[in-house]
Amino acid sequence: MNRDLRSIAGQTKLPMEGASPRWFARMLSAMGAAALVATLCAVSLTPVCAQTPIGTAFTYQGSIDQSGGPLSGTADFQFKLFGAVTGGTQVGTTQ
């Protein structure tokens, strides 16, 4: 390091200047091991559901009223999905 920078920092010796090469190698090894453990933990904690494709089935719970009372008998249904609550475009085909 430049002597001028040492005098600006108010130090006569840099903190790592007297460190032995063995100590430095051990420190790098320990930091590498810690980084490896942190990476493995992060990868192992990723949710499994992110890897599974989303199915097409869904469940609906509710009631259908006709003339103020519950619907009895059979009925024909058409399902449409839209990209927004209001003013959205249809997603997919009518089922």
C-alpha positions, 0 to 999 in steps of 0.5 A: 500500500502507498505510504501516503495512504498509510499516513492518512489512515493514521496507521503505521502497519496494515491489519493483514500485513503481518498475517502468516500465509497459513492463517490466511489460507485457513481463513479462506478455507473457513469462509469457503466452507461457510459459504458452501453450507449457506448455499446448500441450506438455501437450495434445500429450503426451496419449496417443492411446490415450485417444481410441481406443475399446477393442475387444472382441477379446482374446488368451488363451494357455494350455492346457486339460487333460483327465484330466491331459493336453492336450485333443485334439479339439473342445470347447464353451466358454462365456465369462463375465466378472466384476467381481471375482475372488471374489464379483463380479457377471457383466459382460455376457452369457455368450458 
